[in-house]
Amino acid sequence: MLHFETIYTSFPYIAGGITVTLKFAVVSLLCGLPLGVILAIGKLSNILVLEKLSAAYTAVFRGTPLLVQLGIIFHAMPQVIGCSISAFQAGILAFSLNSAAYSSEIIRAGIQGIDPGQWDAAKVLGISTLQTWIKVILPQAVRNILPALVNEMVNLLKESALVATIGEADLLKRAQNVAGEKFSYFEPLMIAASCYFVMVMIISFMANRLEKRWAHA
C-alpha cells in the first residue's frame, strides 16, 4: 500500500538535495574540462612522454569504478596526506578527475574531426600554434563535442548519487533519510528518481535547443 501523503511534508527536504546534486555535476564538469583539454592536447601532441602520460591517466580513471575512486579520495587519501577532507571536497575532486578522463576522449575526437587544412591555413596566415588552438581549433571542436559533453553532464548528474555513500546530503541521501525516518522506502525513492529524470530531461532539452541554434548560425 502506497502512502505518498505520509511524506508530503518531507518533499521540500528531499527537493533541497537537487541543489547539491546540480552543484556536484556542474562544478565537476567545469573543473574536469580544463584538465580534459590538456589531456586531449597531450594525446595529440606527438610528444611521446605527453602521449603516454595522458593515455595512462585516461586508462586508470576509465578502467576503475568511480565509487572506488571516491572511496580512495575520501577514506584513504587523508591517511596519506595527514589531514581530513570533507565529503563535498572529496566528491568534487573524484568526479572532476574522473570526468577529465572521459572529457579528454570526447575533446580528442572533436579535434580530430576538424579539417586538417585549418592548420595549414593558420600557418599561411602567420597565426602561432597557441593562437591556432585558441582561436581556430577549439571553437570548432566545441560544436563537434557538444552532444557528447551533454551526455557526460547527464552521466555526472546521475553518478552524483554515489556521494550519498560518503554522507553528503544530496538528493538520494535525503530520500534515504526520509525513508529511514518514515519506514517507507518506495515513495521517497520514487520522488528522488522523478527529480533525477526531470533534471536530465531539462538538460537534454536545453542542449538540443542550443545545438539547433548553432546549426542555423
N, C-alpha and C positions, 0 to 999 in steps of 0.2 A: 504494500500500500504506500503510495507516494503522498507526501505532505509538504509541498513547497511552501505552504503558508507558515509552517513552523520555523522556517529560516528566512522569512521575508525581512525581518528586522536586521538580519545579518548580511543582506545583499550589499549595502553600502561599504561594509567592511571588506567583503570579498572583492568588490569592484575597485576598491582602493589599491589593490595589487596590480591593476592594469598599468598604473604609472610606473611602478617598479619594473614590471616586465618590459614595457616600452623603453625605459631608460637603459636596461641591460642590452637590449637588441640594438638600439640606435648608437649608444656610446661605443659598444663593442665593434660595430661595423665601421664607425668613423675612426676609431683607433687602429683597427686592423687594416684599413685600406692603405694608409701610407706605407706600412710595412709590406703589404701585398704588392704595392707598386715597386718598391725597392727589390723585393724578391723576384718579381717578374723581369725587371731590367737585368738583374743578376743572371737569370737563366738565359737571357738573350744577348748577354754582353760579349760572348766569345772569349771571355777570360776564364780559364779552366777553374781556378780557385773559387771564383764567384759562382760559377755554374754549379760546382759540386756542393758548395755550402748551401746555396738556395735550394737545390734539389734535395739535399739531406734534411733541411728544415721542413720542407713540404712533406717528405716521406714520413718523418717522425710524427708530425701533428695530424696527418691524414691517416696514418696507419695505427694510431692508438685511440681508444674510446675517449670522447670528450669528458665523460664522467670520471675517468681515471686521471686525466689531466687536471680536472677541477680538484680532485682529492689530493693530488700531489702538491698543488699550489696552496691549498687551504690547510691541509693537515701536515704534510711532510716538509714543505719549504721553511716554515717557522723553525723547525728543528735544525735546519742548515744555516739560516741567516741569523738565528738567535733572537728574533722578535716576532710578535704575533701579527696577523693580517686579518682584517675584517672580512666577513662573508661577502660584502659588496665588492671590496677591492679584489678579493680572490676571484670572484665571478667575472668581473670586468677583464682582469688580466688573462684568465683562462680562455674566455670567449674571444678576446681580441687576438691572442696568439693563434688560436685555432682558426679564426676567420681569416687571418692573414694568409695562412697556408692555402685555403680554398680560393680566396680572392686572387692570389698570385697566379693561379692556373687560369682563372677567368680573364684576368688582365693580359696575361701572356697570349692567350688565344685571340683576344681582341686586337692586340698589337700586330700579331702575325697575319690577321685578316686585312690589314691595311696594304694598299698597293705599294710595293717596294719602290715604285717610281717616285713616290713622295720624298724619299730620302735623296734621290738624285736631283730632284727639282730644288730641294732646300740647299744642296751643295752648290748648285749653279747660281742660286740667288745669294750665296755667301752667308747663309744662316749657319750659326755654330751648332754643334751637336746638341748642346744643352737646350738651346732655343728651339731646335727642331723637335726635341722631345716635348717641351712645354707648350709650344705654340702650334705644332703641326700634328704630331703623332698622338699624344694623349687626348686632346679634344675629340679627335675622330674615334679613338678607341672607346671613349665613354659611350658614344652612341651604339657601338657594337656590343658592348658588355652590359648595357642597362638591363635587359631581361634576365641575364644570369645573376646580376647583382641583386635584383629584386628577389630572386629565388633564395639567394644567400641571406637576405634580410628576413625572409619568411622562415627559413631554417633556424636562424638565430632566435627569432621570436618564439618558435616552438621549443627549441632546445633550452631556452632560458628557464624552463620549468625545472631543470636539473639543479638550479641554485636552491630549490626547496630542500635538497638533501643536506645542505650545509647550514640550514636555518634561516636563510634570507626570506623575509615576509613578502614573497611575490604572490602572483595570482593563485598558483597552485597551493602554496603553503598556507595561505589564508583560507582557502577552501577546505584544506585538510584540518585546519584548526577548528573551523566551524563544524565539520563532520565529527570530529572527536568530542566536541562540546555537546552537540545535539544527539549524538549516537545515531546519526543518519548520514550515510555517505553518498547515496545516489544523487540527491538534489544539489548539494553544494558543488560536487564534482561536475555535474551537468551544467551548472551555471558557469563554472570556470571554463569548461570545454566550449560553451557557447561564446564566451568572451574572446577566447583564442580565435575561434572561427571568424567572428565579426572583424577582429583586427586584421586577420590575414586577407579577408575579402576587401576591406577598405584599402589596404596597402596595394593589393593587386589591381584594384580599380584605378587608383591614382597613378600607378605606374603605366597602365595601359593608356590612360589619357595623355600622359607626358610623352609616351612613345609615339602616339599618333600625331601629337603636335609637332614633335621633332621631324616626323616623316614628311609633314607638309610644309616644313620651314624652308 
